[in-house]
Amino acid sequence: MPPDVVLGIDFGTSCTTAGALVGDRVELIQDNGDVVIPSVVYVPERGPLEVGRRAQMRMLQEPTGVIRSVKRVLGVTANSPLVRYFAQGAAFRVDTTGDRVTFKVRSAQYAPEQITGAILTRIRELAETRFGGRISKAVVTASVAAPPGYRAALTRAAKIAHLDVLEVVPEPIAGALAVGVHAEASERKLLVCDFGGGTFDVSALVQSGLRFTPVATSGDQFLGGDDLDVQLGEALAGLIVKRTGYDLHKDAVRWAEMLFRCEMAKRQLTAALEVPFAMRDAYLDQGRAHNLDFALERTWVEAHWAPLFARAAEAIHEALRRAGWRPQDVDQVALIGGGALVPLFQRTVEAMFPDQPVVLAPRADVAVAMGAVLLTARFGAAPRAVPVLDRTPSR
């Protein structure tokens, strides 16, 4: 194992990605060949918790035993609207006692830090297998829209996973590094749009040489890739209700599978104009189960997503307003996050900046993790120069 391996971790709402520097190369860990690991935990009747793709597949049979999107409520107080939003989509009971939020799954009670800790434990174990030795240090990322208690809660979760958090880095800044804006010392204004699984964050940065200073931030805590899945699922469920009167929401298993199929379709539609959509025994009509099997067109889906991307545009306008910038003042716009792969999002941003370069990260879905890995260089056995990140916005 390379000496003093420090993990760079992007703990995401829908997926988590992590890696380390091997020489000058970013090496991402894999789970059965996949570097994008679902932030999903399955609570079995007996035995240890399951994490990742296997846990995600359990949603199709036992959604009441599966916890996903825990990042939405990590570090929030019980009276936060995020808790109510999370509870609406949960197939298990979400309890609030005082300021604490817990999940009742089967006969056990779990805090968000415990579930996050289980995910980070799995990440550490995969990393130790990959790099061949014990790992105890990490640089982790956080949304700019994270609630005040998030970073402390994430640090507690990391301790559960036996990881010492050396630094918490804003996700848009980590993603900007992965795009390569630090490759040359420049004087310019940058706008980073981070469309993650649970939040949409916008950061206005000023680059001066190799120093990056946040000028303003904005975002939407209720807008992410998960919400695209729900919006599509609601549209399809609405067609079924209109045609048959059957409400998918009344069956937790069917609704969980609908969201799973919608996520798969979303990923496929980033490259295709039309994809097959199939779901066995999707709904009941006159006492009989019926399948869904049809072609899902990108144009139809985009029409239902349009209100969500209008909110993304509003967040971008707000970041510009807070920075005191006009669109033409921006020298470059960087798109990161899995949601940035959606063509409608790219077109939305490009329409707002017709004369500026809008750059999609080569691996937008793992850009934040790659940036976090780059920033571990300062903590390695032989610390190396990395871009300087000012912590305080200049305005």
Secondary structure by P-SEA (a helix, b strand, c coil): cccbbbbbbbccccccccccccccbbbbbbcccccccccbbbbcccccccccaaaaaaccccccccccccccccccccccaaaaaaaaaccbbbbbcccbbbbbcccccccaaaaaaaaaaaaaaaaaaaaccccccbbbbbbcccccaaaaaaaaaaaaacccccccccaaaaaaaaaccccccccbbbbbbbbcccbbbbbbbbbcccbbbbcbbbbbccccaaaaaaaaaaaaaaaaaacccccccccaaaaaaaaaaaaaaaaaaccccbbbbbbccccccccbbbbbbbbbbaaaaaaaaaaaaaaaaaaaaaaaaaaccccccccbbbbbccccccaaaaaaaaaacccbbbbccccccaaaaaaaaaacccccccccccccccccccc
